[in-house]
Amino acid sequence: MGALTTLPDRSVARLPEEELIRRVVQALGVAAPPFPEGPGGDCAHLDTTRGGRKYRASTIDSVLLGRHFDAACAGHRAGAKLVNRNLSDLAAAGATPSDGLLSLLLAPDVDVAWLEDFAHGAGQAANRAGLRLVGGDICRAPAGTFAATLALQGFAHRILTRRTASSGDAVFVTGQLGGSLYGRHLDFTPRLAEGEWLCGQGEVTACTDLSDGLAKDLPGLLGPKLDARIDLGALPLSDAARALAKADGKPATEHALTDGEDYELLFTVAADRADLLERSFRQAFPLTPLTRLGATEAGSGRFLDLATGEPVKAKGFGHFG
Amino acid sequence: MGALTTLPDRSVARLPEEELIRRVVQALGVAAPPFPEGPGGDCAHLDTTRGGRKYRASTIDSVLLGRHFDAACAGHRAGAKLVNRNLSDLAAAGATPSDGLLSLLLAPDVDVAWLEDFAHGAGQAANRAGLRLVGGDICRAPAGTFAATLALQGFAHRILTRRTASSGDAVFVTGQLGGSLYGRHLDFTPRLAEGEWLCGQGEVTACTDLSDGLAKDLPGLLGPKLDARIDLGALPLSDAARALAKADGKPATEHALTDGEDYELLFTVAADRADLLERSFRQAFPLTPLTRLGATEAGSGRFLDLATGEPVKAKGFGHFG
């Protein structure tokens, strides 16, 4: 679909705002409902009874050129990433996606066709998840900028969140970890079905999605009063983590702990129900890998190696610093 | 509170993401509810029954350094502007503010104290309106960037929006128009109470807020099948519009038509109920100016001068082009 930046005659700067919005909305496709439930007014107007569930889960996240994708990335892959990483937060809450608002900050030389491809990818990813993109705004930004922010609302029967695990709970993770830079950070399916299912199991005590790497996200899941004792030998290593380890000489385990952007679900289960939940999960999702990593215990937010009893030396990446 | 950009030792680049989030949340003050209803999880968790109204109004908008405020602007004024211009969209929908998500894109040299002042201003504006800031994200951005995006949810008893007026409806506007650059674009109170009240009056047929100027927003309110016939002599000119007219030699009327960022409510009322509504409004809001500008008629989206019958030659500013 061509490059992100372009010559003046194909750039967003040559189009009036209304035409740019019209093209983005058109590229979103069926994911954008008709006015006034969708774009076109000061607000989108939604029926509050939609979903029929007790709680609304609300989350926001962005993708930036140079940070979450590069200028060689196809528009639709960047657009899908924006939607899917936000959906991963809803999956962690066990929520069913409902509606989203899209904000775009565009440098004047952004290519119109690339932007339409971005919206097309975002619309397709939204549609797959039953998410409606109901509104947005577009704003001109300094040279070099392409930033897209998405705010999502979903609905859930109960609150599934972090920092609600108890001492002794079993720790599970879906999928395989590490090496997302080899492509998975752009191409992944958020674990929505698994999250909704986990939300319905009362013995699931806490849940998050892996965005910064297990080494950082597991303490984040448990909070400051629990330690995790983890069997590092049990870590589900992705092929990409092994390939990356060969390329850079670091252990594949370290990649699995710190690479980030796994977008898998990490959750805890009451100890006496953990075996049963594991079996039920495998029946419900035979194609989704599930690994029991270890257990929680009273502590101070540490990530302990089951083999040595020592804190693991590894650091997930932060967005700053 | 100091400048937006700063030396490395006071910049956001020196702080880890968690500490930056902690400081922003603290500066938001009581507007940020405690976890899990507020910041700290993958999602904020809200009770869907909150509000007890039939419709949810959903809107998103941004402020950017260099576009909506400049580097000399105090942080709290920029933060209040972000919140208030979004609230103005809810006011146009007649919705009661509920909750918002805040996304920040920060260049490495943004001053931490300026950022905290920004969050303080945003939190105060939110609090005045009963709006809770329930979550957000922070992302590092290229040099020269400060962008803040806010996504809001509000609740309303009925849908009050654009493009729903009928031929013959009376056209009203609140407040005074033009010259917002003299300061009002930063310091204004969104017309939330007026919007809620208008939403409760069945004879109000359509409503929007003035962001791009009457010349552009009135056709936007009416849609492509109605003309507006407006008494330009009746336009409520602000003192700032008159002062600006003296300074640049353009007619004050042109400033009132095209300056933008008025953040007043523009609405239509069924003709046979317009006199009564006007009286009721003045009783309910004795301090809010209300002007009857003219009427709609079957047409093609034109803005006609009542005196000449000709289309008005003026153009509201667009975000692009």
Interface residues (C-beta under 8 A of the other chain):
Chain A: V12 A13 R14 L15 P16 E17 E18 L20 F35 P36 G40 G41 D42 C43 A44 H45 L46 D47 T48 T49 G51 R53 K54 Y55 R56 A57 S58 T59 I60 D61 S62 L64 G66 R67 D89 L90 A92 A93 A95 D99 L101 L102 S103 L105 V134 G135 G136 D137 I138 C139 R140 A141 P142 G144 T145 A147 T149 A151 Q153 G154 F155 A156 I159 T161 R162 R163 T208 D209 G318 H319 F320 G321
Chain B: V12 A13 R14 L15 P16 E17 E18 L20 F35 P36 G40 G41 D42 C43 A44 H45 L46 D47 T48 T49 G51 R53 K54 Y55 R56 A57 S58 T59 I60 D61 S62 L64 G66 R67 D89 L90 A92 A93 A95 D99 L101 L102 S103 L105 V134 G135 G136 D137 I138 C139 R140 A141 P142 G144 T145 A147 T149 A151 Q153 G154 F155 A156 I159 T161 R162 R163 T208 D209 G318 H319 F320 G321
